[in-house]
């Protein structure tokens, strides 16, 4: 049997169902990404804190970096629901499972990125009279995000792919949709090939999006996003300069010398 003997028209005929599965996978991954970034940053800060807190953060990171996505989503959907007495939807369980896993990875990404920021920048902020929290969010964190951005994009691709394991709880993502179609068409080779192509194209699209963001955020601004980011940076600089001019005694007119 030749590869041309398969009914490849099934891909086009079921394109809506396959793309709907991709949208479901992307939705779970996007929500999980936003939550993971917040908790990953918090874990990175705690990881660099005092020893008791740092040990707890380190234990969490090491545990969840070693848990497979399949085990995580089963534990959340069945075990955590029983412990809390709450019935999660498959969407909620998928988001929670991804957030638990990838916040541990993002924690290490942010920790290394924060450590890569030169300490002299923090000292310069103190010299300008800025508070520690203000320095972190205005000086250190923006530079750390620039460093971490490529790894964040790679992790997001992994999150989209890991949703394929959530078929075990019935999430209608690409693999689950493919399984349902195979059960009615009996064409596994064609449909699973289509699923693989969809994941590959999604990876290329995500990589392109993050490269565009990186180009606008790291290098001189390119396009609308870059211009908006640069104008925001310029406004922040202008506010700092105005505040320093107001507070500096050098702005007070010097008495005339007779």
C-alpha positions as a Markdown table, in Angstrom:
| # | Residue | x | y | z |
|---|---|---|---|---|
| 1 | Unk | 0.0 | 0.0 | 0.0 |
| 2 | Unk | 1.4 | 3.4 | -1.0 |
| 3 | Unk | 1.3 | 6.5 | 1.0 |
| 4 | Unk | -0.8 | 8.1 | -1.7 |
| 5 | Unk | -3.5 | 5.4 | -1.2 |
| 6 | Unk | -4.5 | 7.0 | 2.1 |
| 7 | Unk | -7.4 | 9.4 | 2.2 |
| 8 | Unk | -5.6 | 12.6 | 2.8 |
| 9 | Unk | -8.8 | 14.6 | 2.1 |
| 10 | Unk | -9.8 | 13.8 | 5.7 |
| 11 | Unk | -7.5 | 16.5 | 6.9 |
| 12 | Unk | -9.3 | 19.2 | 5.0 |
| 13 | Unk | -12.7 | 17.8 | 5.7 |
| 14 | Unk | -12.1 | 17.8 | 9.5 |
| 15 | Unk | -10.0 | 21.0 | 9.6 |
| 16 | Unk | -12.6 | 22.8 | 11.9 |
| 17 | Unk | -12.4 | 20.0 | 14.5 |
| 18 | Unk | -8.6 | 19.9 | 14.4 |
| 19 | Unk | -8.2 | 23.7 | 14.6 |
| 20 | Unk | -10.8 | 23.7 | 17.4 |
| 21 | Unk | -8.6 | 21.3 | 19.3 |
| 22 | Unk | -5.6 | 23.5 | 18.7 |
| 23 | Unk | -7.5 | 26.5 | 20.0 |
| 24 | Unk | -8.4 | 24.6 | 23.2 |
| 25 | Unk | -4.7 | 23.5 | 23.7 |
| 26 | Unk | -3.5 | 27.1 | 23.1 |
| 27 | Unk | -6.1 | 28.5 | 25.5 |
| 28 | Unk | -5.1 | 26.1 | 28.3 |
| 29 | Unk | -1.4 | 26.9 | 27.6 |
| 30 | Unk | -1.9 | 30.7 | 27.5 |
| 31 | Unk | -3.7 | 30.8 | 30.9 |
| 32 | Unk | -1.2 | 28.4 | 32.4 |
| 33 | Unk | 1.6 | 30.5 | 31.0 |
| 34 | Unk | 0.3 | 33.7 | 32.7 |
| 35 | Unk | -0.1 | 32.0 | 36.1 |
| 36 | Unk | 3.2 | 30.2 | 35.8 |
| 37 | Unk | 5.1 | 33.4 | 35.1 |
| 38 | Unk | 3.7 | 35.1 | 38.2 |
| 39 | Unk | 4.3 | 32.1 | 40.5 |
| 40 | Unk | 7.6 | 31.4 | 38.9 |
| 41 | Unk | 8.8 | 34.9 | 39.6 |
| 42 | Unk | 7.6 | 34.7 | 43.2 |
| 43 | Unk | 9.4 | 31.4 | 43.6 |
| 44 | Unk | 12.6 | 32.9 | 42.1 |
| 45 | Unk | 12.5 | 35.7 | 44.6 |
| 46 | Unk | 11.8 | 33.3 | 47.5 |
| 47 | Unk | 14.6 | 31.0 | 46.3 |
| 48 | Unk | 17.0 | 33.9 | 46.8 |
| 49 | Unk | 15.6 | 34.8 | 50.2 |
| 50 | Unk | 16.4 | 33.6 | 53.8 |
| 51 | Unk | 17.2 | 29.9 | 54.2 |
| 52 | Unk | 13.9 | 28.6 | 55.6 |
| 53 | Unk | 11.9 | 30.2 | 52.8 |
| 54 | Unk | 14.6 | 29.4 | 50.2 |
| 55 | Unk | 14.5 | 25.7 | 51.2 |
| 56 | Unk | 10.7 | 25.5 | 50.8 |
| 57 | Unk | 11.0 | 27.1 | 47.3 |
| 58 | Unk | 13.8 | 24.8 | 46.4 |
| 59 | Unk | 11.9 | 21.7 | 47.5 |
| 60 | Unk | 8.9 | 22.8 | 45.4 |
| 61 | Unk | 11.0 | 23.5 | 42.3 |
| 62 | Unk | 12.8 | 20.1 | 42.5 |
| 63 | Unk | 9.6 | 18.2 | 43.1 |
| 64 | Unk | 7.6 | 19.6 | 40.3 |
| 65 | Unk | 10.4 | 19.7 | 37.8 |
| 66 | Unk | 10.5 | 15.9 | 38.1 |
| 67 | Unk | 6.7 | 15.2 | 37.9 |
| 68 | Unk | 5.4 | 14.3 | 34.4 |
| 69 | Unk | 2.5 | 16.3 | 33.0 |
| 70 | Unk | 0.4 | 13.1 | 32.8 |
| 71 | Unk | 0.8 | 12.4 | 36.5 |
| 72 | Unk | 0.2 | 16.0 | 37.4 |
| 73 | Unk | -3.1 | 16.3 | 35.6 |
| 74 | Unk | -4.4 | 13.0 | 37.0 |
| 75 | Unk | -3.4 | 14.1 | 40.5 |
| 76 | Unk | -5.1 | 17.5 | 40.0 |
| 77 | Unk | -8.3 | 16.2 | 38.3 |
| 78 | Unk | -8.9 | 13.3 | 40.6 |
| 79 | Unk | -6.7 | 13.6 | 43.8 |
| 80 | Unk | -6.8 | 17.3 | 44.4 |
| 81 | Unk | -10.5 | 17.4 | 43.7 |
| 82 | Unk | -11.1 | 14.7 | 46.3 |
| 83 | Unk | -8.9 | 16.5 | 48.9 |
| 84 | Unk | -10.6 | 19.9 | 48.4 |
| 85 | Unk | -14.0 | 18.6 | 47.7 |
| 86 | Unk | -14.1 | 20.6 | 44.5 |
| 87 | Unk | -14.9 | 19.3 | 41.1 |
| 88 | Unk | -12.6 | 20.9 | 38.5 |
| 89 | Unk | -13.5 | 21.1 | 34.9 |
| 90 | Unk | -11.0 | 19.5 | 32.4 |
| 91 | Unk | -10.0 | 23.1 | 31.4 |
| 92 | Unk | -9.3 | 24.1 | 35.0 |
| 93 | Unk | -7.5 | 20.9 | 35.8 |
| 94 | Unk | -5.3 | 21.4 | 32.7 |
| 95 | Unk | -4.4 | 25.0 | 33.7 |
| 96 | Unk | -3.7 | 24.0 | 37.3 |
| 97 | Unk | -1.5 | 21.1 | 36.2 |
| 98 | Unk | 0.5 | 23.2 | 33.8 |
| 99 | Unk | 0.9 | 26.0 | 36.3 |
| 100 | Unk | 2.2 | 23.6 | 39.0 |
| 101 | Unk | 4.7 | 22.2 | 36.7 |
| 102 | Unk | 6.0 | 25.1 | 34.7 |
| 103 | Unk | 6.1 | 27.6 | 37.6 |
| 104 | Unk | 9.0 | 25.5 | 38.8 |
| 105 | Unk | 10.8 | 25.8 | 35.5 |
| 106 | Unk | 10.1 | 29.5 | 35.2 |
| 107 | Unk | 11.5 | 29.9 | 38.7 |
| 108 | Unk | 14.9 | 28.7 | 37.7 |
| 109 | Unk | 14.7 | 30.8 | 34.5 |
| 110 | Unk | 13.9 | 33.9 | 36.4 |
| 111 | Unk | 16.5 | 33.2 | 39.1 |
| 112 | Unk | 19.3 | 32.9 | 36.6 |
| 113 | Unk | 18.1 | 36.0 | 34.7 |
| 114 | Unk | 17.9 | 38.1 | 37.9 |
| 115 | Unk | 21.4 | 37.0 | 38.8 |
| 116 | Unk | 22.6 | 38.0 | 35.4 |
| 117 | Unk | 21.6 | 41.6 | 35.9 |
| 118 | Unk | 24.8 | 43.6 | 37.0 |
| 119 | Unk | 24.6 | 44.5 | 40.7 |
| 120 | Unk | 25.9 | 48.0 | 39.8 |
| 121 | Unk | 22.4 | 48.8 | 38.4 |
| 122 | Unk | 20.8 | 48.2 | 41.8 |
| 123 | Unk | 23.5 | 50.3 | 43.5 |
| 124 | Unk | 22.9 | 53.1 | 41.0 |
| 125 | Unk | 19.2 | 53.0 | 41.8 |
| 126 | Unk | 20.0 | 53.3 | 45.5 |
| 127 | Unk | 22.3 | 56.2 | 44.7 |
| 128 | Unk | 19.4 | 57.9 | 43.0 |
| 129 | Unk | 17.2 | 57.5 | 46.1 |
| 130 | Unk | 15.0 | 54.7 | 44.7 |
| 131 | Unk | 13.5 | 52.2 | 47.1 |
| 132 | Unk | 14.4 | 48.5 | 46.8 |
| 133 | Unk | 10.9 | 47.5 | 45.5 |
| 134 | Unk | 11.0 | 50.3 | 43.0 |
| 135 | Unk | 14.5 | 49.3 | 41.8 |
| 136 | Unk | 13.3 | 45.7 | 41.4 |
| 137 | Unk | 10.3 | 46.5 | 39.2 |
| 138 | Unk | 11.7 | 49.4 | 37.3 |
| 139 | Unk | 15.4 | 48.4 | 36.8 |
| 140 | Unk | 16.1 | 44.7 | 37.6 |
| 141 | Unk | 13.0 | 43.0 | 36.4 |
| 142 | Unk | 12.8 | 44.6 | 32.9 |
| 143 | Unk | 16.4 | 43.5 | 32.3 |
| 144 | Unk | 15.8 | 40.0 | 33.6 |
| 145 | Unk | 12.7 | 39.6 | 31.3 |
| 146 | Unk | 14.9 | 40.5 | 28.3 |
| 147 | Unk | 17.3 | 37.8 | 29.3 |
| 148 | Unk | 14.6 | 35.2 | 30.1 |
| 149 | Unk | 12.4 | 35.9 | 27.1 |
| 150 | Unk | 13.9 | 33.2 | 24.7 |
| 151 | Unk | 13.6 | 30.5 | 27.4 |
| 152 | Unk | 10.0 | 31.6 | 28.1 |
| 153 | Unk | 9.1 | 31.1 | 24.5 |
| 154 | Unk | 10.7 | 27.6 | 24.5 |
| 155 | Unk | 8.8 | 26.7 | 27.7 |
| 156 | Unk | 5.5 | 27.9 | 26.1 |
| 157 | Unk | 6.0 | 25.5 | 23.2 |
| 158 | Unk | 6.5 | 22.7 | 25.7 |
| 159 | Unk | 3.3 | 23.8 | 27.4 |
| 160 | Unk | 1.3 | 23.5 | 24.2 |
| 161 | Unk | 2.7 | 20.1 | 23.5 |
| 162 | Unk | 2.1 | 18.9 | 27.1 |
| 163 | Unk | -1.6 | 19.5 | 26.7 |
| 164 | Unk | -1.6 | 16.4 | 24.4 |
| 165 | Unk | -1.3 | 14.3 | 27.6 |
| 166 | Unk | -4.5 | 15.9 | 29.0 |
| 167 | Unk | -6.5 | 13.7 | 26.7 |
| 168 | Unk | -6.6 | 11.2 | 29.6 |
| 169 | Unk | -9.1 | 13.5 | 31.4 |
| 170 | Unk | -11.1 | 14.2 | 28.3 |
| 171 | Unk | -9.7 | 17.7 | 27.3 |
| 172 | Unk | -10.7 | 18.2 | 23.6 |
| 173 | Unk | -7.3 | 19.3 | 22.4 |
| 174 | Unk | -5.6 | 18.1 | 19.2 |
| 175 | Unk | -4.9 | 14.5 | 20.2 |
| 176 | Unk | -8.3 | 13.9 | 21.8 |
| 177 | Unk | -10.0 | 15.3 | 18.6 |
| 178 | Unk | -7.7 | 13.1 | 16.5 |
| 179 | Unk | -8.6 | 10.0 | 18.6 |
| 180 | Unk | -12.3 | 10.7 | 18.1 |
| 181 | Unk | -11.9 | 11.1 | 14.3 |
| 182 | Unk | -9.8 | 7.9 | 14.1 |
| 183 | Unk | -12.6 | 6.0 | 15.9 |
| 184 | Unk | -15.0 | 6.9 | 13.1 |
| 185 | Unk | -12.8 | 7.1 | 10.0 |
| 186 | Unk | -10.2 | 4.3 | 10.8 |
| 187 | Unk | -7.4 | 6.4 | 9.3 |
| 188 | Unk | -4.9 | 6.8 | 12.1 |
| 189 | Unk | -1.9 | 7.4 | 9.9 |
| 190 | Unk | -3.5 | 10.3 | 8.1 |
| 191 | Unk | -5.0 | 12.0 | 11.1 |
| 192 | Unk | -2.1 | 11.6 | 13.5 |
| 193 | Unk | 0.1 | 13.0 | 10.7 |
| 194 | Unk | -2.2 | 16.0 | 10.6 |
| 195 | Unk | -1.9 | 16.3 | 14.4 |
| 196 | Unk | 1.9 | 16.3 | 14.2 |
| 197 | Unk | 1.9 | 18.9 | 11.5 |
| 198 | Unk | -0.4 | 21.1 | 13.5 |
| 199 | Unk | 1.9 | 20.9 | 16.5 |
| 200 | Unk | 4.9 | 21.7 | 14.4 |
| 201 | Unk | 3.3 | 24.7 | 12.7 |
| 202 | Unk | 2.1 | 25.9 | 16.2 |
| 203 | Unk | 5.7 | 25.7 | 17.4 |
| 204 | Unk | 6.9 | 27.7 | 14.4 |
| 205 | Unk | 4.2 | 30.3 | 15.0 |
| 206 | Unk | 5.0 | 30.6 | 18.7 |
| 207 | Unk | 8.7 | 30.9 | 18.0 |
| 208 | Unk | 8.0 | 33.7 | 15.5 |
| 209 | Unk | 5.8 | 35.6 | 17.9 |
| 210 | Unk | 8.4 | 35.5 | 20.7 |
| 211 | Unk | 11.2 | 36.5 | 18.3 |
| 212 | Unk | 9.2 | 39.5 | 17.3 |
| 213 | Unk | 8.6 | 40.4 | 20.9 |
| 214 | Unk | 12.3 | 39.9 | 21.7 |
| 215 | Unk | 13.3 | 42.0 | 18.7 |
| 216 | Unk | 11.0 | 44.9 | 19.8 |
| 217 | Unk | 11.9 | 44.6 | 23.5 |
| 218 | Unk | 15.7 | 43.9 | 23.4 |
| 219 | Unk | 16.9 | 45.8 | 20.3 |
| 220 | Unk | 15.9 | 49.3 | 19.1 |
| 221 | Unk | 12.2 | 49.4 | 18.7 |
| 222 | Unk | 10.7 | 47.7 | 15.6 |
| 223 | Unk | 7.1 | 48.2 | 14.6 |
| 224 | Unk | 4.2 | 49.3 | 16.8 |
| 225 | Unk | 5.1 | 47.2 | 19.9 |
| 226 | Unk | 8.7 | 48.4 | 19.9 |
| 227 | Unk | 7.6 | 52.1 | 19.6 |
| 228 | Unk | 5.2 | 51.7 | 22.4 |
| 229 | Unk | 7.8 | 50.1 | 24.7 |
| 230 | Unk | 10.4 | 52.7 | 23.9 |
| 231 | Unk | 7.9 | 55.6 | 24.5 |
| 232 | Unk | 7.0 | 54.0 | 27.8 |
| 233 | Unk | 10.7 | 53.8 | 28.8 |
| 234 | Unk | 11.2 | 57.4 | 27.8 |
| 235 | Unk | 8.3 | 58.5 | 30.0 |
| 236 | Unk | 9.7 | 56.6 | 33.0 |
| 237 | Unk | 13.1 | 58.2 | 32.5 |
| 238 | Unk | 11.5 | 61.6 | 32.2 |
| 239 | Unk | 9.6 | 61.1 | 35.4 |
| 240 | Unk | 12.8 | 60.0 | 37.3 |
| 241 | Unk | 14.7 | 63.0 | 35.9 |
| 242 | Unk | 11.9 | 65.4 | 36.9 |
| 243 | Unk | 11.8 | 63.9 | 40.4 |
| 244 | Unk | 15.5 | 64.2 | 40.9 |
| 245 | Unk | 15.5 | 67.8 | 39.7 |
| 246 | Unk | 12.8 | 68.7 | 42.2 |
| 247 | Unk | 14.6 | 66.9 | 45.1 |
| 248 | Unk | 18.2 | 68.0 | 44.2 |
| 249 | Unk | 19.6 | 71.0 | 46.0 |
| 250 | Unk | 21.5 | 71.8 | 42.9 |
| 251 | Unk | 18.3 | 73.0 | 41.3 |
| 252 | Unk | 18.1 | 75.8 | 43.9 |
| 253 | Unk | 19.4 | 79.0 | 42.4 |
| 254 | Unk | 22.8 | 80.0 | 43.7 |
| 255 | Unk | 23.1 | 83.4 | 45.4 |
| 256 | Unk | 24.8 | 86.0 | 43.3 |
| 257 | Unk | 28.4 | 86.7 | 44.2 |
| 258 | Unk | 29.1 | 90.4 | 44.8 |
